[in-house]
Amino acid sequence: MKNLFLLGLGCALASSAFAQTEKGARYIGANVGNLSYSRSDKNNSFSATLTPSAGVFVGNNFLLGAGLPISYSRGHFETTFQKSTRREVEVGLAPFARYYLPGSGAHRFFGHLQAGIARGSYRYQSEGMYIGSGGQMVATKEDQRSNDTSTIFGAGLGYNYFLTPGAALEVVASYNRYGYGDYDSAGALNVSAGFAVFLPSKGTAAK
């Protein structure tokens, strides 16, 4: 009797896990990536990207959605005669497509493609001292602001671990290519991690 109960429970959990990636199911998630921090004496830097996202499974295991990447970076550099600080905030929109490998367990793997655009605001401030031609100390001060638009294209592999049939931990490893208008594009590897909620389709929820 106990074995039959465990078998039935396992089948129920497996079917529930599959239901989260069937057509009509909805996805809501949030990941953190591009996370870095360094410090050396008075010099330090920090960067991070938070990406809330949402989507709908338009077919079994096939998800279409969009992410809203919000990036922040800051760096401070200081020497005896000069110090400077740079800050950048960037907000983007990145539609994505994701395909889950067929399966029904707690471990689900997927492929991920995305393309998007972002708008950034940049500020650079510096002040310092130098010795002028007459031997006197001269103070300098600078405050620059600029805005730019960038594009992003990326592909990666991801993994969901379902804590419950409707909630999962998520990890995505991807290669992204960034374009900056007239400047050369740049590529970077990124690993992000977060949490996702899978809401079953209305038909499944009604059963």
N, C-alpha and C positions, 0 to 999 in steps of 0.2 A: 504493500500500500504506500509506504514511504517513497519507494522508487518511482511509482506511478505519479505521485504528487510532484516530486522533483522534476520528472520528465515533462509534466504538464506545465510547470512553472517556467522551465527552460524554453519550451516552445512558445509560451506567451511572451516572454521577454524578447525572444528572437524576432517574432512577428511584429512586436511593438517597435523594435529598433529599425526594421525594414520600413515600417510605416512612416518613419520620420523622413525618409528620402524618396517617398513615392510621389507621383504626380499630384500637385495641389497642396503639398505640405509647404510650410513657410519657415524661413530661417531668419534669426536675429542674432548677431554676434558682435563682439568687440575684441580687437587684438592690440597688443603693444609691440612695437618693433623699432628698429634703428636705435636701440637703447645703448648709450655709451656715456661714460663719465671718467674724467681723468683730473688729477691734481698734482702739482709739483710746486712747492713753495707758494708763491702768490699767483701762480698761473693755474687756471682751471678751465674745463670745458664740459658741457653737458648737452645731450641731444636725445630726443625721443619722439616717436610718432604713435598717436592713438588713432585707430581706425574703427569706428562703429560701422556696421554694415547690415543690410537686410536683403532678402531675396525670396523667390518663389520657385519651387520645383515645377518646371514646365513639362517634365517627363520623368519617368522613374529614374532616379539617381542623377538627373540633370538639372542643375541649379543655375538660374540667372538672377543677378542682383547688382547692387552698387554699394561701394564703400565711400566713406567721407574721411579721407586721411587728414589729420590735423597734426602738423609737425612744429616742433619748437627746438631751437638750438641757441646756445649762448657760449661765448668764449671770452676769457679775460686774460690779458697778457701784461706783465708788469716788469720793468727793469728799474735801475736807479734813476734814470732820467726820463723815462716814458712809461705810460700805461695806456692801454686801449681795451675797449669792450665792443664786441659785436653781438647783435641779436637778430634772429630771423624767425618769423612766424609764417607758416604756409598752410593753406587750406585748399583741398582739392576735391574732385569728384571722379571716381574710378569705377565704371561698370565692369563686371566680371562674369565669367562663365566657369562653372565647376562641374566635373563629372566624378561621381563616386563609383569606385569599383563595386560590383555586385557583392553583397554579403548581408548577413543578418545578425552578426555578433556585436559585441561592445566595441570592437576595434574596426574602424572604417578609414580607408585610404582614398585620396582623391587627387585629381589633377586640376590645376587652377591657371586660368588665363585672365589678364586684365589689361585695360588701356584707359588712360584718363588724362586729366589736365589739372594743373594747380596754379594758384596765385599766391605769390610770396611778398612779404614786406620785410625789408632789410634796413638795419641801422648800425652805423659804425661811429663810435666816439673815441677820441684820443686826445691826450694832452701830454706835453713834455717840455723839456728844457734843452737848449743847446748853446754852445759858446759862439757868439757872433764874431765878425771880422775884427771888431775893436776890442775883443776880449771880454765883453760883457755877456751876461747870461740873458738869453732871449726865450720867452715863453711862447709855446704854440698850443693851439686848441683847434680841434676839428670835429665836425658833426655832420655826417653824411647820411642821407636817407634815399632809398630807391625801392622800386617795385618791379617785379618781373613775373613772367608766365612761363611755365615749364610743362612738358608732356612726359608721360610715363607709359612704358610698355613692359609687361612682365609675364613670366611663366614660372610655375613652381609645382611642388608636390606638398600635400598636406595630410594630416592625420587627425581624426577625432576619436577620443576615448569617451564613450557614453557612460557617465556616472549613473544616470537614470535613462529611461527611454526618451525623455524629452530634453535632457541637458548633457552637454559634453564639453570636455576640455579640447582645445584646438591648438595645433602647431602647424605653421606653414614655412617651408624653406623655398625661397624664390630667387630668381635672377631678374633684376629690373634694369631697364635702359631709360635714362633720363635725357631729355632734350631741352636746351636753353636758348631758343631763338637762333641768333646768328652765331652762337658759340658752339663748340664741339659737344657732342653728346657724351655721356659717361655711363658706364655700367657698374653695378654693385650687387653683391650677394646680400641677402637679408633673411633673418630668421625672426618670425613674430610668433607670439603665443597669446592665448586668450581663452574666452569662454563663449559658448554658443547655445542657443535655445532653439529646438526644433518643434514647431507646432504642427500637429497632424492635419491632413486635409479635412474639410468639413464632413465629407462622407465617412471617413474613418472615425472622426471624433463622435459622430452620431451613433456609431455601432455600440 
